[in-house]
Structure formats: C-alpha cells, structure tokens
C-alpha cells in the first residue's frame, strides 16, 4: 500500500503537545476554569486562570489557546506581571506553530527561553527546547541543528531530580532522528519506558507501545505489531486521550496495508476522533490519506463521501483562520501597547497605521497560503484520478492482450496440428482409392474422403476466424481506451467530442506505438484543458500510404505563434515531439485564433 509509505509519519505525529491529562479530564478542567472566571477579582489570579485555559487548550484547539494567551498577555502587560506574560507567550508561540507561522513561533520561544534561563528553571528550559525542535522540524527542517539541540536537552536532563519529562525527551530523540540505528532507537525507547513506568505516565507508556509496533512493522513483523496496536487502542479509549487514540488508529491503518477496506475504516475512526477534538487541520490530513485508500479501492461512493467530508473540513479550517486573523490583530495591538504608552500622538498614529497595514498583509498572506493549499489539493486529486484511469486502461489492455494471445495460440495449434493431421488422412485415403479395385470399397473410401475434406475445411476456417477475432479485439480494446481517456478528461457537459478510429489502420501496429499514441493523446488533451479554452475537440486515427496518422484538433484560442516559431513551446508539446521522434515520425502543428490542429505521422514500415 504505497499511500502509507511515502515518507509520512502516519503514527506518532502528536507527541510534542500530548499532555498527561485525559481528554475527559481536560474537558472537566476547562469547564471549571470557565465557570470560575467571572468570580475571580484578583488580577494575578485571573491571569493565571487564563493561562491555565490556554495550556489546557493546547491539545484541543489552537485558536482557543491563542485567544486566552492574548487575553492573559494583555492583562499581564498592563500590571507588569512578568511570569504571566511569559506563560501567555508560551501559549501564543504554540498557536503560531499550529498555524504555520514558524518564524514568529521560534522568535517568541527564543525570548521565553532567555527568561527561563535567567530563572535557571531546567525543566521549563527543556520544555522550550522540545517545542523549538518541533517548530524547526516543520519550518527550516535543519536536521543537524534539531539533533544537536536534543542532545543538549538530554545532557541538561541529567541535572533534574524529578526527571519525568525525560521520558518525552528520549522519545523525541528517536522521532526527530531518522538515521538513528534500530538498536539505538530501542535503547532510548527503553529509557523512556522506564521513566514512564516510574512516574506512571500512561500517555508515554502508550506512546512507547506504539513505537514498538512501528519498529516491528518496519521489519515486516506485522503479526507481532498488531496486538500492540490493538492494546494501545483500548488503552487510549480507556484513559480518553484523543491524540494517542488517533496515533493508534494510524498504526492500525499501516498494519492493514493489504486490507484497504479495513484501513479505510480505521481512518474514518481517526477522522471522527479529530472532529471531536476540534482540529480541522488534522481532519484534512486524515481525509487526504482516506482519499488515497478510497482511490485504491476504486469505490466511487467512498470517494464521494471523502470529498464531501474534505470540503466541510476545509471550510471549517477557513472559518477558524478568519477568527485567528482577528485574534492576531489583537495580539499585535497587545504586543505594541507598552511601546505606545510613552510616545507622542504623532508617533502613536504612525505605529497604528503600520500595525494595521501589517495585519492586512498577514490577512492577505494567510488567504493566499490557504488558496494555494486548496489548489494543490485539487491538483493532487486530479493527478490521482488521471493515474487511476491510466491504471484501469493498462489492466484492461493486459486482459485483452491475454485473450488475444490465447486465441492466436489455439488458432495456430488448430492450423498446425489438427489441420495437418486431417490433410495427411485425406492423402492416405486417395492412395487407398488408387490401389484398390473393389468398387464397393472405393465408394466407401470416397464418402470417407469427402467427410475428411469437410472436417479439414471446418478446422481451417475456425483457425482463421480465431486469428481475425484476436486482431479485431485488439483494435476494439485500443479504441475503447482512447474513448475512456477522452471521456474521463473531457466531460460531455463541457466539450463536444468527435472520435474516429479506422480499425484497419491499427492492424499490425505493435504495443509500443499504441502506448505512444495513448500518451500523445493524453498530453494533447492536457494542453487543451489548460490552455485552449475550447468547446469542440476531434481525434482521428487512420492510415495513408504505409503511414499511421493521428490528428487532434480543437476550436480554442490557439497557440502563441512567436513561441511556435522560436521553439519555446510548452512541456506537453515538447514531450509529444520527443515521443514521435523516437518512432521516426513527424509532428506538425497548425494554430491560429480559430483553433489548433496537431498532426502526427508515424511510418508503419518501422513498426
């Protein structure tokens, strides 16, 4: 199942911000904090409560985490409460990371780090280092720097009396170091497991079990990995940890690589869990994987279902992004508030204009990024559809080829075997008739000779019929492939298609030329879709003077004549010319404002 093996970490994707609290426990704590907010009169206590809400929302909703972080930051800045500002900055940095603002997140984490270093708070420093490696892994992806930072973190952890956080550090080191040998991975995972056992950290114990399953899967030991994954799934449901639940379902998806239907069920369960967690970006990630499995199954109902859910998740993500943009503008105002307090009115006005302009640019940038991602997703879906169509056509061609070969073989055996034997019998009967003088025997031999002649004619006709049928099937199969390709790419609701194929012209044309013709037609159709803005498309294949001719025309806007003269053509046209040249053929292009005609001629004497 290639969709599971494209250098994606389909499991263990959520370790960075997985807390030890269960989902149910987090919900109860969030409800308690929200209910108590209105009754808190002390400013510092209120800031601490807001920061606690920001921390609780880290594994549930990045936008809520950002919202409460900004509120706490605003209040803490007004009363110069440094600890409150630092904790608020930590929530804000996390939200930046989840929203793809990696540079801003690293910058803020660097400021927080310097404050914790001044306080000599080793555990907090280690937490910041872990967060920074996660951001760098998504952003600059400097593997050497990430590994160096984690090694530094391991050394710092030796100073801790209570080293519970080191379970996460050792697991991080395995996760972020893809070149680590398996025996080293096992060593660090054992250390992580030992610490998790010591502090009864169920989340990290489940995480280690998933890692063990992943290692067994990478060695092909799927039967040993399956019980670990199922047990991890049960444990995550028991403690209510949605993040680990999704990881366990991803591992089960990977282990069911030979059962796409079962894998799709696990992906749907992961999608439901992500929905409950309110993480629409994770929903989109899961649905893209589900789409690939549905495409592999070839189940149109499942594909439509995934498309529908994917559209909902993308819409939800966009709505959250708009809310985040508003909160980000508020954050910019809070961040610059202290600087504006002592400045003159003119300077205050100038800075407000700059902030507003920056916010507008950020809105535009986020919108363009999301638009680009949406287009990229659509392009990937179209590419998958094209690939699926080509695979279907290849499979049908292989099936028809097998039938044709069997018919030819049977026809040949019938012609060479049975027909030859009947001819020999006929010859012997003629000799016997010449040698005998018995009139009655001659009559019987004559009747027998006529029956043998009838049998010989029937066998010869049947062998020739099978040969002709094999050739006819080959032409029909190829014509069907071309029509399937055109129908899938050029829907009847948008294009008028005329496809004419002279089956006699394809007799004797080998498979290499057929495949080349199919690819040329595919490239031409892609050019028509992307550039031509056409309504009418025609495809014609025929033979003329030992030359196979392919003509493709459209009524689009035509090609740039200057580019045609200078040879500065699209990649698709260049690919067509290369394919035709490899067959010793010739390509001609006629184009004007009324449309474009592509003529490909291939000499059949070279086939």
C-alpha positions as CSV (number, residue, x, y, z in Angstrom):
1,X,0.0,0.0,0.0
2,X,2.2,2.9,-1.2
3,X,0.0,5.6,0.3
4,X,1.3,4.5,3.8
5,X,4.9,4.6,2.9
6,X,5.6,8.0,1.2
7,X,7.9,9.2,4.0
8,X,4.9,10.3,6.0
9,X,4.9,9.6,9.7
10,X,1.4,8.3,9.9
11,X,1.8,7.5,13.6
12,X,3.4,9.3,16.4
13,X,2.5,12.7,14.9
14,X,1.2,14.4,18.0
15,X,3.8,13.7,20.7
16,X,5.0,17.3,21.1
17,X,1.9,18.6,22.7
18,X,0.4,15.5,24.2
19,X,-0.3,16.1,27.9
20,X,-0.7,13.5,30.7
21,X,-4.3,14.6,31.3
22,X,-7.1,12.6,29.6
23,X,-9.5,14.3,27.3
24,X,-12.4,13.8,29.7
25,X,-10.2,15.3,32.5
26,X,-9.3,18.3,30.3
27,X,-12.9,19.0,29.4
28,X,-13.9,19.0,33.1
29,X,-11.0,21.3,34.0
30,X,-11.8,23.7,31.1
31,X,-15.4,23.8,32.2
32,X,-14.4,24.5,35.8
33,X,-12.0,27.3,34.8
34,X,-14.5,28.9,32.5
35,X,-17.2,28.8,35.2
36,X,-14.8,30.4,37.7
37,X,-13.6,33.3,35.5
38,X,-16.4,35.6,36.3
39,X,-16.0,35.2,40.1
40,X,-12.2,36.0,40.1
41,X,-11.5,39.5,41.4
42,X,-7.7,39.4,41.8
43,X,-5.9,40.3,38.6
44,X,-3.0,37.9,39.0
45,X,-5.3,35.0,39.8
46,X,-7.4,35.9,36.7
47,X,-4.2,36.0,34.5
48,X,-3.2,32.6,35.9
49,X,-6.6,31.1,35.2
50,X,-6.5,32.5,31.6
51,X,-3.0,31.0,31.1
52,X,-4.3,27.7,32.5
53,X,-7.1,27.7,29.9
54,X,-4.5,28.4,27.2
55,X,-2.4,25.4,28.4
56,X,-5.5,23.1,28.5
57,X,-6.5,24.1,25.0
58,X,-3.0,23.3,23.6
59,X,-4.1,19.7,22.7
60,X,-7.7,20.6,21.8
61,X,-8.0,23.9,19.9
62,X,-5.0,26.1,18.8
63,X,-7.3,29.1,18.2
64,X,-8.7,29.0,21.7
65,X,-5.2,28.5,23.1
66,X,-4.2,31.7,21.2
67,X,-7.3,33.6,22.3
68,X,-6.7,33.0,26.0
69,X,-3.0,33.6,25.6
70,X,-3.6,37.0,24.1
71,X,-6.1,37.9,26.9
72,X,-3.7,36.9,29.6
73,X,-0.8,38.7,27.8
74,X,-2.9,41.9,27.6
75,X,-3.7,41.9,31.3
76,X,-0.2,40.9,32.4
77,X,1.3,43.6,30.4
78,X,-0.9,46.3,32.0
79,X,0.1,45.3,35.5
80,X,3.7,44.4,34.6
81,X,3.3,40.8,35.7
82,X,6.3,39.1,34.0
83,X,5.5,35.5,34.9
84,X,2.0,35.9,33.5
85,X,3.4,37.4,30.3
86,X,5.9,34.5,29.9
87,X,3.3,31.8,30.3
88,X,1.0,33.6,27.9
89,X,3.8,33.9,25.3
90,X,4.2,30.1,25.6
91,X,0.6,29.6,24.6
92,X,0.9,32.2,21.8
93,X,4.0,30.6,20.4
94,X,2.2,27.2,20.3
95,X,-0.7,28.7,18.4
96,X,1.8,30.3,15.9
97,X,3.3,26.9,15.4
98,X,0.0,25.2,14.7
99,X,-1.0,28.0,12.3
100,X,2.2,27.6,10.3
101,X,3.9,30.9,11.5
102,X,7.1,29.1,12.3
103,X,9.5,32.1,12.2
104,X,7.2,34.0,14.7
105,X,6.9,31.0,16.9
106,X,10.7,30.4,17.0
107,X,11.3,34.1,17.8
108,X,8.8,34.1,20.7
109,X,10.2,30.8,22.0
110,X,13.7,32.3,22.0
111,X,12.5,35.2,24.2
112,X,10.8,32.8,26.6
113,X,13.9,30.7,26.7
114,X,16.1,33.6,27.8
115,X,13.7,34.4,30.6
116,X,13.7,30.8,31.9
117,X,17.5,30.7,31.6
118,X,17.6,33.7,33.9
119,X,15.5,31.9,36.4
120,X,17.6,28.7,35.9
121,X,14.4,26.7,35.6
122,X,15.8,23.5,33.9
123,X,12.5,21.7,33.4
124,X,11.0,24.8,31.7
125,X,14.1,25.2,29.5
126,X,13.8,21.5,28.4
127,X,10.1,22.1,27.6
128,X,11.1,25.1,25.4
129,X,13.8,23.0,23.7
130,X,11.3,20.3,22.8
131,X,8.9,22.9,21.4
132,X,11.7,24.5,19.4
133,X,12.7,21.2,17.8
134,X,9.1,20.6,16.8
135,X,8.8,24.0,15.2
136,X,12.2,23.6,13.4
137,X,11.1,20.2,12.2
138,X,8.1,21.8,10.5
139,X,9.8,25.0,9.4
140,X,13.5,25.2,8.5
141,X,13.9,21.4,8.8
142,X,17.6,21.7,9.9
143,X,18.1,18.1,10.9
144,X,21.6,18.6,12.3
145,X,20.5,21.5,14.4
146,X,17.5,19.7,15.7
147,X,19.5,16.6,16.7
148,X,22.2,18.8,18.4
149,X,19.5,20.6,20.4
150,X,18.0,17.3,21.6
151,X,21.4,16.0,22.6
152,X,21.9,19.2,24.6
153,X,18.5,18.6,26.2
154,X,19.5,15.0,27.2
155,X,22.6,16.4,28.9
156,X,20.5,19.0,30.8
157,X,18.1,16.3,31.9
158,X,20.7,14.6,34.0
159,X,20.5,17.6,36.4
160,X,16.9,17.1,37.2
161,X,15.8,15.5,40.4
162,X,12.3,14.8,39.1
163,X,13.1,13.6,35.6
164,X,9.6,12.7,34.4
165,X,9.9,15.0,31.3
166,X,12.9,12.9,30.1
167,X,10.5,10.2,29.0
168,X,9.3,12.6,26.4
169,X,12.8,13.8,25.6
170,X,14.2,10.3,24.8
171,X,11.1,9.5,22.7
172,X,11.6,12.9,20.9
173,X,15.2,11.9,20.1
174,X,14.0,8.8,18.3
175,X,11.3,10.6,16.5
176,X,13.5,13.5,15.2
177,X,16.5,11.4,14.3
178,X,15.6,9.2,11.3
179,X,19.2,8.0,10.8
180,X,19.3,6.5,14.3
181,X,20.2,2.7,14.2
182,X,17.4,0.5,15.4
183,X,19.4,-0.8,18.4
184,X,19.9,2.9,19.5
185,X,16.2,3.5,19.0
186,X,15.4,0.6,21.2
187,X,17.9,1.8,23.8
188,X,16.3,5.3,24.1
189,X,12.8,3.9,24.0
190,X,13.7,1.5,26.9
191,X,14.9,4.6,28.9
192,X,11.7,6.4,28.0
193,X,9.6,3.5,29.1
194,X,11.5,3.0,32.3
195,X,10.9,6.7,33.3
196,X,7.2,6.5,32.2
197,X,6.8,3.4,34.4
198,X,8.4,5.1,37.4
199,X,6.0,8.1,37.2
200,X,3.0,6.0,36.0
201,X,2.8,8.2,32.9
202,X,0.1,6.2,30.9
203,X,0.3,8.5,27.9
204,X,4.1,7.9,27.4
205,X,3.6,4.2,28.0
206,X,1.1,4.0,25.2
207,X,3.4,6.1,23.1
208,X,6.2,3.6,23.6
209,X,3.9,0.7,22.8
210,X,3.1,2.4,19.5
211,X,6.8,2.9,18.8
212,X,7.4,-0.8,19.4
213,X,4.6,-1.6,17.0
214,X,6.1,0.8,14.4
215,X,9.5,-0.8,14.7
216,X,8.0,-4.3,14.2
217,X,6.0,-3.1,11.2
218,X,9.2,-1.6,9.6
219,X,10.7,-5.1,9.9
220,X,7.7,-6.7,8.3
221,X,6.6,-8.4,11.5
222,X,3.0,-7.3,11.2
223,X,1.5,-10.2,13.3
224,X,3.6,-9.2,16.3
225,X,2.9,-5.5,15.8
226,X,-0.9,-5.9,15.5
227,X,-1.6,-6.9,19.2
228,X,0.4,-3.9,20.4
229,X,-1.6,-1.6,18.2
230,X,-4.9,-3.0,19.4
231,X,-3.9,-2.9,23.0
232,X,-2.8,0.7,22.6
233,X,-6.2,1.5,21.0
234,X,-8.0,0.0,24.0
235,X,-5.8,1.9,26.5
236,X,-6.3,5.3,24.7
237,X,-10.1,4.8,24.8
238,X,-9.9,3.9,28.5
239,X,-8.0,7.0,29.5
240,X,-9.8,9.2,26.9
241,X,-6.6,10.5,25.2
242,X,-7.8,11.5,21.7
243,X,-4.3,12.3,20.4
244,X,-2.9,8.9,21.3
245,X,-6.2,7.3,20.0
246,X,-5.5,8.8,16.6
247,X,-1.9,7.6,16.7
248,X,-3.1,4.1,17.5
249,X,-5.6,4.2,14.6
250,X,-2.8,5.4,12.2
251,X,-0.7,2.4,13.2
252,X,-3.6,0.0,12.6
253,X,-4.1,1.6,9.2
254,X,-0.4,0.9,8.4
255,X,-0.6,-2.7,9.6
256,X,-3.7,-3.3,7.4
257,X,-1.8,-2.4,4.2
258,X,-3.1,-5.5,2.5
259,X,-6.7,-4.8,3.5
260,X,-7.6,-1.3,2.2
261,X,-11.2,-1.6,3.3
262,X,-10.2,-2.2,6.9
263,X,-7.6,0.6,6.6
264,X,-10.3,3.0,5.5
265,X,-12.4,2.1,8.5
266,X,-9.6,3.0,10.8
267,X,-9.0,6.3,9.0
268,X,-12.7,7.1,9.4
269,X,-12.4,6.4,13.1
270,X,-9.4,8.7,13.3
271,X,-11.4,11.4,11.4
272,X,-14.2,11.1,14.0
273,X,-11.8,11.5,16.8
274,X,-10.2,14.6,15.2
275,X,-13.7,16.1,14.8
276,X,-14.4,15.6,18.5
277,X,-11.0,17.2,19.2
278,X,-11.9,20.2,17.0
279,X,-8.7,20.0,15.0
280,X,-9.8,20.7,11.4
281,X,-6.2,20.8,10.0
282,X,-5.8,17.2,11.3
283,X,-9.1,16.3,9.8
284,X,-7.9,17.4,6.4
285,X,-4.6,15.5,6.8
286,X,-6.6,12.3,7.7
287,X,-9.1,12.7,4.9
288,X,-6.3,13.1,2.3
289,X,-5.0,9.7,3.4
290,X,-8.5,8.3,3.3
291,X,-8.9,9.6,-0.2
292,X,-5.9,7.7,-1.4
293,X,-7.2,4.5,0.1
294,X,-10.7,5.1,-1.4
295,X,-9.0,5.7,-4.8
296,X,-7.1,2.4,-4.4
297,X,-10.3,0.6,-3.6
298,X,-11.9,2.2,-6.7
299,X,-15.1,2.7,-4.6
300,X,-16.9,5.7,-6.1
301,X,-19.3,6.0,-3.2
302,X,-16.4,6.1,-0.7
303,X,-14.5,8.7,-2.9
304,X,-17.6,10.9,-3.0
305,X,-18.0,10.6,0.7
306,X,-14.4,11.6,1.4
307,X,-14.7,14.5,-1.0
308,X,-17.8,15.7,0.9
309,X,-16.1,15.5,4.3
310,X,-12.9,17.1,3.0
311,X,-14.9,20.1,1.7
312,X,-16.5,20.5,5.1
313,X,-13.2,20.4,6.9
314,X,-11.5,22.8,4.5
315,X,-14.4,25.2,5.1
316,X,-14.2,24.8,8.8
317,X,-10.5,25.4,8.7
318,X,-11.0,28.6,6.7
319,X,-13.6,29.9,9.3
320,X,-11.1,29.2,12.1
321,X,-8.4,31.0,10.2
322,X,-10.6,34.1,9.9
323,X,-11.1,34.0,13.6
324,X,-7.4,33.6,14.2
325,X,-6.6,36.6,12.0
326,X,-8.8,38.8,14.2
327,X,-7.1,37.5,17.3
328,X,-3.7,38.0,15.6
329,X,-4.6,41.7,15.1
330,X,-5.5,41.9,18.7
331,X,-2.2,40.3,19.6
332,X,-0.3,42.8,17.6
333,X,-2.0,45.6,19.5
334,X,-1.2,44.0,22.8
335,X,2.4,43.4,21.9
336,X,3.0,47.0,21.0
337,X,0.9,48.5,23.8
338,X,3.7,49.3,26.2
339,X,5.8,50.9,23.4
340,X,2.9,53.2,22.5
341,X,2.2,54.4,26.1
342,X,5.1,56.9,26.2
343,X,5.2,58.0,22.6
344,X,3.8,61.2,21.2
345,X,0.5,61.3,19.5
346,X,2.0,61.6,16.0
347,X,4.2,58.5,16.7
348,X,1.2,56.6,18.1
349,X,-0.8,57.3,14.9
350,X,2.1,56.2,12.7
351,X,2.6,53.0,14.6
352,X,-1.2,52.2,14.5
353,X,-1.1,52.7,10.7
354,X,1.9,50.3,10.4
355,X,0.2,47.7,12.6
356,X,-3.0,48.0,10.6
357,X,-1.1,47.6,7.3
358,X,0.9,44.7,8.7
359,X,-2.3,43.0,9.8
360,X,-3.8,43.5,6.4
361,X,-0.7,41.9,4.8
362,X,-0.9,39.0,7.1
363,X,-4.6,38.5,6.3
364,X,-3.7,38.6,2.6
365,X,-0.8,36.2,3.1
366,X,-2.8,33.7,5.1
367,X,-5.5,33.8,2.5
368,X,-3.1,33.2,-0.4
369,X,-1.4,30.4,1.5
370,X,-4.8,28.7,2.1
371,X,-5.8,29.3,-1.5
372,X,-2.5,27.7,-2.7
373,X,-3.0,24.7,-0.5
374,X,-6.6,24.3,-1.8
375,X,-5.4,24.4,-5.4
376,X,-2.6,22.0,-4.6
377,X,-5.0,19.6,-3.0
378,X,-7.3,19.8,-6.1
379,X,-4.3,19.2,-8.4
380,X,-3.3,16.2,-6.4
381,X,-6.8,14.8,-6.6
382,X,-6.9,15.4,-10.4
383,X,-3.5,13.6,-10.7
384,X,-4.8,10.7,-8.7
385,X,-7.8,10.4,-11.0
386,X,-5.6,10.5,-14.1
387,X,-3.4,7.9,-12.6
388,X,-6.4,5.7,-11.8
389,X,-7.7,6.0,-15.3
390,X,-4.4,5.0,-16.8
391,X,-4.1,2.0,-14.5
392,X,-7.6,0.8,-15.4
393,X,-6.8,1.1,-19.1
394,X,-3.5,-0.7,-18.6
395,X,-5.3,-3.5,-16.8
396,X,-7.9,-3.8,-19.5
397,X,-5.3,-3.8,-22.2
398,X,-3.4,-6.6,-20.4
399,X,-6.6,-8.6,-20.0
400,X,-7.5,-8.3,-23.7
401,X,-3.9,-9.0,-24.7
402,X,-4.0,-12.3,-22.8
403,X,-7.3,-13.3,-24.5
404,X,-5.9,-12.4,-27.9
405,X,-2.7,-14.4,-27.3
406,X,-4.7,-17.4,-26.2
407,X,-6.9,-17.1,-29.4
408,X,-3.8,-16.9,-31.6
409,X,-2.2,-19.9,-29.8
410,X,-5.4,-22.0,-30.2
411,X,-5.7,-21.0,-33.8
412,X,-2.1,-21.8,-34.6
413,X,-2.4,-25.2,-32.9
414,X,-5.6,-25.9,-34.7
415,X,-3.9,-24.9,-38.0
416,X,-0.6,-26.7,-37.5
417,X,-1.9,-29.7,-35.6
418,X,-5.4,-30.9,-36.4
419,X,-5.4,-29.5,-39.9
420,X,-2.1,-31.1,-40.8
421,X,-3.3,-34.5,-39.4
422,X,-6.6,-34.3,-41.4
423,X,-4.6,-33.4,-44.6
424,X,-2.4,-36.5,-44.0
425,X,-5.5,-38.7,-43.6
426,X,-7.0,-37.3,-46.8
427,X,-3.8,-38.1,-48.7
428,X,-3.8,-41.7,-47.4
429,X,-7.4,-42.2,-48.5
430,X,-6.5,-41.0,-52.0
431,X,-3.7,-43.6,-52.2
432,X,-6.0,-46.4,-51.0
433,X,-8.6,-45.5,-53.6
434,X,-6.0,-45.7,-56.3
435,X,-4.6,-49.0,-55.1
436,X,-7.9,-50.9,-54.7
437,X,-10.1,-52.3,-57.5
438,X,-13.0,-53.1,-55.2
439,X,-15.9,-50.9,-56.3
440,X,-17.8,-51.0,-53.0
441,X,-14.7,-50.2,-51.1
442,X,-13.9,-47.3,-53.4
443,X,-17.4,-45.9,-52.8
444,X,-16.9,-46.1,-49.0
445,X,-13.4,-44.6,-49.3
446,X,-14.8,-41.8,-51.5
447,X,-17.5,-41.0,-48.9
448,X,-14.9,-41.0,-46.1
449,X,-12.7,-38.7,-48.1
450,X,-15.5,-36.2,-48.5
451,X,-16.1,-36.2,-44.8
452,X,-12.4,-35.7,-44.1
453,X,-12.4,-32.7,-46.6
454,X,-15.3,-31.2,-44.7
455,X,-13.5,-31.6,-41.4
456,X,-10.4,-30.1,-42.8
457,X,-12.3,-27.1,-44.1
458,X,-14.0,-26.6,-40.8
459,X,-10.8,-26.7,-38.8
460,X,-9.0,-24.4,-41.2
461,X,-11.9,-21.9,-41.2
462,X,-12.0,-21.9,-37.3
463,X,-8.3,-21.3,-37.0
464,X,-8.5,-18.3,-39.4
465,X,-11.6,-17.0,-37.6
466,X,-9.8,-17.0,-34.2
467,X,-6.8,-15.2,-35.8
468,X,-9.1,-12.5,-37.2
469,X,-11.1,-12.2,-33.9
470,X,-7.9,-11.7,-32.0
471,X,-6.9,-8.8,-34.2
472,X,-10.4,-7.3,-34.1
473,X,-10.4,-7.4,-30.3
474,X,-7.1,-5.7,-30.2
475,X,-8.4,-2.8,-32.3
476,X,-11.6,-2.6,-30.3
477,X,-9.7,-2.6,-27.0
478,X,-7.4,0.2,-28.1
479,X,-10.3,2.3,-29.4
480,X,-12.1,1.8,-26.0
481,X,-9.0,3.0,-24.2
482,X,-8.8,6.2,-26.2
483,X,-12.6,6.9,-25.7
484,X,-12.2,6.2,-21.9
485,X,-9.3,8.6,-21.7
486,X,-11.2,11.3,-23.6
487,X,-14.4,10.9,-21.7
488,X,-12.7,11.0,-18.3
489,X,-10.8,14.1,-19.1
490,X,-13.3,16.0,-21.4
491,X,-16.7,15.7,-19.8
492,X,-19.7,15.8,-22.2
493,X,-21.2,18.7,-20.2
494,X,-18.3,20.9,-21.3
495,X,-16.9,19.5,-24.5
496,X,-18.2,18.2,-27.8
497,X,-16.0,15.3,-28.9
498,X,-15.6,13.6,-32.2
499,X,-13.5,10.4,-32.1
500,X,-12.9,8.5,-35.4
501,X,-10.6,5.5,-35.4
502,X,-10.0,3.4,-38.6
503,X,-9.6,-0.1,-37.1
504,X,-7.9,-1.4,-40.3
505,X,-5.2,1.2,-39.8
506,X,-4.2,-0.4,-36.5
507,X,-3.8,-4.0,-37.8
508,X,-0.2,-5.0,-37.2
509,X,0.7,-1.9,-35.1
510,X,2.7,-3.1,-32.1
511,X,2.1,-2.3,-28.5
512,X,4.9,0.3,-28.2
513,X,3.3,2.5,-30.9
514,X,-0.1,2.1,-29.3
515,X,1.2,3.2,-25.9
516,X,2.9,6.1,-27.5
517,X,-0.3,7.1,-29.3
518,X,-2.2,6.9,-26.0
519,X,0.4,9.1,-24.3
520,X,0.4,11.7,-27.1
521,X,-3.4,11.9,-26.9
522,X,-3.1,12.3,-23.2
523,X,-0.6,15.2,-23.5
524,X,-2.7,16.9,-26.1
525,X,-5.8,16.7,-24.0
526,X,-4.0,18.2,-21.1
527,X,-2.8,21.1,-23.2
528,X,-6.4,21.6,-24.4
529,X,-7.7,21.7,-20.9
530,X,-5.0,24.0,-19.6
531,X,-4.6,26.5,-22.4
532,X,-7.1,26.1,-25.3
533,X,-10.4,27.2,-23.8
534,X,-12.0,25.0,-26.4
535,X,-15.5,23.6,-26.8
536,X,-15.1,21.2,-29.7
537,X,-12.4,18.5,-29.8
538,X,-11.7,16.0,-32.5
539,X,-9.5,12.9,-32.6
540,X,-8.9,11.0,-35.9
541,X,-6.6,7.9,-36.5
542,X,-6.2,6.5,-40.0
543,X,-3.6,5.0,-42.4
544,X,-2.4,6.6,-45.6
545,X,0.4,5.2,-47.8
546,X,2.0,3.0,-45.1
547,X,1.9,5.8,-42.6
548,X,-0.2,5.9,-39.5
549,X,-1.8,9.4,-39.0
550,X,-3.1,10.9,-35.8
551,X,-4.9,14.2,-35.9
552,X,-6.1,16.1,-32.8
553,X,-7.9,19.4,-33.3
554,X,-9.8,22.0,-31.2
555,X,-11.6,25.3,-31.7
556,X,-9.7,27.1,-28.8
557,X,-7.8,30.3,-28.7
558,X,-4.7,28.9,-30.5
559,X,-1.1,28.9,-29.6
560,X,1.4,31.8,-29.4
561,X,2.8,31.9,-33.0
562,X,6.0,33.6,-31.7
563,X,6.6,30.7,-29.3
564,X,6.0,28.2,-32.0
565,X,8.5,29.9,-34.4
566,X,11.1,30.2,-31.7
567,X,10.7,26.7,-30.4
568,X,9.7,28.0,-27.0
569,X,6.9,25.5,-26.5
570,X,5.1,24.0,-23.5
571,X,6.4,20.9,-21.8
572,X,3.5,18.9,-23.2
573,X,4.3,19.8,-26.8
574,X,7.9,19.1,-26.3
575,X,7.0,15.7,-24.8
576,X,4.8,14.9,-27.8
577,X,7.6,15.8,-30.3
578,X,10.1,13.6,-28.4
579,X,7.7,10.6,-28.4
580,X,7.1,11.0,-32.1
581,X,10.8,11.4,-32.9
582,X,11.5,8.1,-31.0
583,X,9.2,6.4,-33.5
584,X,10.9,8.0,-36.5
585,X,7.8,10.1,-37.0
586,X,6.9,13.7,-37.7
587,X,4.9,16.3,-35.8
588,X,3.1,19.3,-37.4
589,X,1.2,22.0,-35.6
590,X,-1.2,24.4,-37.3
591,X,-2.6,27.1,-35.0
592,X,-4.5,30.4,-35.2
593,X,-7.3,32.2,-33.4
594,X,-9.8,29.7,-34.7
595,X,-8.1,26.8,-33.1
596,X,-5.2,24.3,-33.2
597,X,-4.6,21.2,-35.2
598,X,-1.9,18.6,-34.2
599,X,-0.9,16.1,-36.9
600,X,1.4,13.2,-36.0
601,X,2.6,10.8,-38.8
602,X,4.4,7.5,-38.0
603,X,5.8,5.3,-40.7
604,X,4.5,1.7,-40.3
605,X,7.5,0.1,-42.0
606,X,9.5,0.7,-38.8
607,X,6.8,-0.8,-36.5
